[in-house]
Every structure is written in C-alpha cells, then in structure tokens.
C-alpha cells in the first residue's frame, strides 16, 4: 500500500537548502545524511540530493505548497517578507487557472509557490 510519496530534487548546497526550507519556508527536516535532506510539509514530503556534479535542471521545476485559503497565502507572504526575503511576486489570482498564489526562489534556483487551488480541498 502506498501511503505517501517524496519527490527528490538535485541541489548545490545542502546547508543553504536546509536553512531556506526550515527557516524561511517553515518546514521540518525529517531526514538528513551527507547527501540528502527530506522535509515534511503537513501531509507530504520532498527531498533534496547533492549529487556533486554541479548540475541542476531548473526549467519548469516548481515546489507548490498548498494553503487552506487565500488568507493563509497572504499570511505566508507577510511572514516571508518579515524575514527579509523578497518574493518574486505578490499574492494574486492566476489569469488562466483557479489558483491564488505567490512565488519565491530557493537557493538552488527552484521556484517555490504558496498556493490555494480554488474549488478543491487538499489534505
């Protein structure tokens, strides 16, 4: 029985990645080794691997974090601004999708999105 899944992404610097996802995003590290970090996000997980080759395929990679409602998206935006981190966008409704979100970039160049998908309830 499959109970959950973890997506792994390559990273350049595990320490900077861990600091970003724990201190800025607010996730908890649930596994750490010399080359891997796994973070828990209230019902789901994702991980980063340092392959040592200095290569990251940035194009089209986005880590989306689901929020309960628009107010939660706005609260996350204010929290991140208070940390002195400048997001790439302000919270807004997407022009072609039922999504309210904002974006920022992690230390590896990945896009991180805080979102509320309208009309569905995600765990």
N, C-alpha and C positions, 0 to 999 in steps of 0.2 A: 504494500500500500504506500503510495506516495503521499507524504504529509506536508511537504513544502518544497521549495526549490531555492537554489542560490545561483545567481549569475556572477561569474568571475570576470574581472576586467584587469588588463595589464596596468601597471603603474610604474612610475620612475623612482619615486621616493616613498617608501612605506611610512616613515615617520611623519612626513608632511601630510600624507594622505590620512593617516590615523588622526593627527591633530585636527585636520579640517572636518572630518566626519564625526568626531566626538565633540570638539569644542564649538564649531560653527553650526553644523547641522543638528547636533544633539543626540546622535546615535550612541549605542553602547558596543564596544568591542567584545565579541563573544569567543573569538579565537585569534591567537597571534603566534606566528612562528617566524623564523628568519626570513621567509619569503612570502608569507601570506597574512592577511588580516581579513576577518569576517566581522561584519557589523550587523546588528539586529535592529529592525525597524518595525516594532509593534505588529508582529504577524508575518513578517517576511525578512529575508536576509539577502545580503550581497557581499561579495568579497573582492579583494584586490590581490594580484600576484605580481611580484617583482621578478621578471624573467631575466633581468640583467643584460638585455640586448639593446636597451635604449630606444625601443620602437613602441609607438602607440598608435593604433588606427583610430583617430579622433572622429572621423566623419560619421555622422548620424548616430553617435552614441549619446544617449540621454538617460540619466537615472531619475525617474519620476517618483516623487514621494507624495502619496495620497493623503489629503487632509479631509476632515469631517465636513467642513463647509467653507464658504468664502471667508467668513470671519477668521477662521483658523489660518487660511492662506495669508490674510492680511497681518495677523499676529506674528506669524513666522517671518514675514518680510520686515516688520518693525524690530523683531528680536535680532535678526541678522544685521540690520542697519546699526543697531545699538552696539554691536560687536565691532563696528568699524569696517565691516565688509560691504563692498559696493556691488549689489546685484547687477546683472546685465539688463534687467527690465523691471518695471513696476508691476504689481498685480493687475491683470487685465483679462477680459474675456477674449478668447481666440476668435478671429474673424470667421473661421470656417469649421470650428469644432466646438462641441459643448463643454469647453474646458475653461476654467478660470485659474490663472497661474502666474508665476513669475520664475525667472531663470537666473542662475549664477554659475560661475565656473569654478571647478575644483583645481587643486594644484597640478593635476595631470592634463588639464585642458578639457575635461569632460563637462558637459552641460548637466547641471542639476536643476530639476524643476520641482517646485512645490505646487501641487495642483488639487483642484476639486473638479472631478468629472461630474457634470450635471446629469441628473436622471438615472444614476446608478448608485448602488451602495456597495462599497468595497470594504472588506474587513480591515 
